[in-house]
Amino acid sequence: MTAVATQPEEQSVASGRLTGRERLAALAQRRGSIVVLALVVLIASFSFDSFFTVGNAQNVAIQSSFLAIVALGMTFVIISGGIDLSVGSVYALGGVLAAYGIQWGSLVGLLLPLVVCGAIGLLNGMLVAYGRLAPFIVTLATLLGARGLLLAITDEGSTTRLMARDDWLTRLGQGTFLGLGLPVWITLVLFAIGVLVLQRTRFGHATLAIGGSREAATLMGLPAARNTMIVYLTSGLLAGLAGALAAAYSASGVTIVGEGLELDAIAAVVIGGTLLTGGAGTVGGTLAGVLLLRVIQNVINQIGTLSSYYQSVVSGAFLAVVVAVQAYLSRAYLRGGRR
Amino acid sequence: MKERSPSGLTSAEAARGRSGRREDGESATERSERSTLLRDNGVYAAIVVLLVYNFGFTENFATLANLNTQLVQVAPVLIVALGMALVIGTEGVDLSVGSVMAIAAAILPLYLGYGLVPAIGLALVAGLLCGAVNGTLVAVVGIQPIVATLALLVGGRGLALVLADGQLKDIRNQELLDLGAGKALGIPYVVLIAAVLAVLVFLLVRYTTFGRQLVAVGGNRSASALAGLPVRRVLMTTYLLSGVLAAIAGVVATARLTASDPSAIGNLFELSAITAVVVGGTPLSGGRVRILGTVAGALLMQLITATLIKHNLPDSTAQIVQAAIIVLAVYLQRSRSGGGS
């Protein structure tokens, strides 16, 4: 399953047993989100004059970037067979810590969220990997804990710290390069690294193997526990970084952001074709999933007459449809006698 | 297990008997039996300790008014947690409960003009429909519960806001207000509703065929299917129950707030409910439902929050303490579920 989902061509040559229907199923699983994204963009471009403009594209890109960074970490967590519900809180905490730390200099403003959020990710990872606790409940607890920490350093959420406009950390969030915001470039670089790590490194292959079957991976001698821990550590780090960048972008450590962000991130990952059961997934699909969510949001805003509440209705319905199709496809897959 | 099968009861009893004559060398089995005891009864012990502490050292705690306030506050969480316990018993989880509450709350003011009963009836029907959506995705389509119900969590809140036009609406219907604030024999209606529902669900799990089937399906789905149990119907019924209980909680919360606030009602209730269930000793790995434990879990979390607030500790501390308690509760359950996801 693992190998099939990542390298179907090679597999099909090796086994020579993939029927056309199965190949289609595998392709739809992996590339479906990109096709749907292209369709939505195409239809929106014809329907709304203001959609296919440079300004709007820049807008969608910057809005997608923060979620994308969080979803990148989530992709690895889900591929490893886990889930990280704490990212929304950690994201908010990262932003607040950046605005809090900047009083001691820009470097502290950048490092403080990374260190603290990394520590929360490490705690998640240790409890999941070595404590063998259910990821779902561990990260639920850190969701609460991180939110508590956030309240503690903002006088129970009543203080919003501002970041100086001329600080380089703030410019990291607000600056642009070749017309795109710096966070967008950072996101692209991180995703490029993510693709390489998942497809070309021992760590990436081990993560896929662990998600496929942890027992088998352990029996094969893979360092399953250490690998799992690093996955959660990365997720915490990326959520903290995304929060810090978002704070820099808005030049303030807003305390009320990030609620429900974990759900958006999970939705983006799943829509992107990563199996929630772990063991299969792509980093590129996640990027398409994030863009799809944000483009839908953008389209609903463009329609204007539609209340913005429809956005979550559409996202929810979309998620349900995608997972239903996924379930159907993977069953068509299993009927083909492979597992 | 105490509520489910006789074998669990005897093992707990055996552990209790043996701990009386513990020898100097502590074997691994004895240690695990001790942790079983702690896991099964720790929540009750914690409640007793906190109650004793509060009765002794907290001012204005041991008053009827305060106890009533605490019980009224915990009632909606408790009602949701009852459904959640059933779902978790099937090795699932229902993340949509908070949004279902919001949908029920949003429907109420739309139909209160036709009277209280039709309005509440429609709210409950909406809860059933939500449960049917979850149940279909999980039982028929075969999607993992966590992501199936996630879809409704995301979409349901939006739907509630669309229904209510994003507005907070004051409730002026006197009957509904009475439901939220009234009392019978000195006990608030809200608490009575929660108590009756808890008893009903307890009886359902313990004495009905459905209850036994639910635990069997949660314990081993494929074995249950091979044994000829109606797995799909059991799963569907479970999610329907969770949906309708969440809708009831939404109605209760609205009546108590005297307003329908679709953006706030039920927010993060899925987390509180899961916490109550897990702290109450129901393992996330399914196959076991402890309703009394769930009630105790909800009460314990409320007691902890109340204790911290009464001692002027901030919200942030309360959340961090809750987080630690969740981890501790799951850690204690670890030996049974065998770890892992």
Interface residues (C-beta under 8 A of the other chain):
Chain A: G81 G82 I83 L127 G131 R132 L133 A134 P135 F136 I137 V138 L140 A141 T142 L143 L144 G145 R147 G148 L149 L150 L151 A152 E156 R214 G260 L263 D264 I266 A267 V270 L276 T277 S307 Y309 Y310 Q311 S312 V313 V314 S315 G316 A317 L319 A320 V323 A324 Q326 A327 Y328 R331
Chain B: V93 V133 L137 V141 G142 I143 Q144 I146 V147 A148 L150 A151 L152 L153 V154 G155 G156 R157 G158 L159 L161 V162 D165 G166 L271 I274 T275 V278 L284 S285 P314 D315 S316 T317 A318 Q319 I320 Q322 A323 A324 I326 V327 V330 Y331 R334 S337 G339 G340 S341
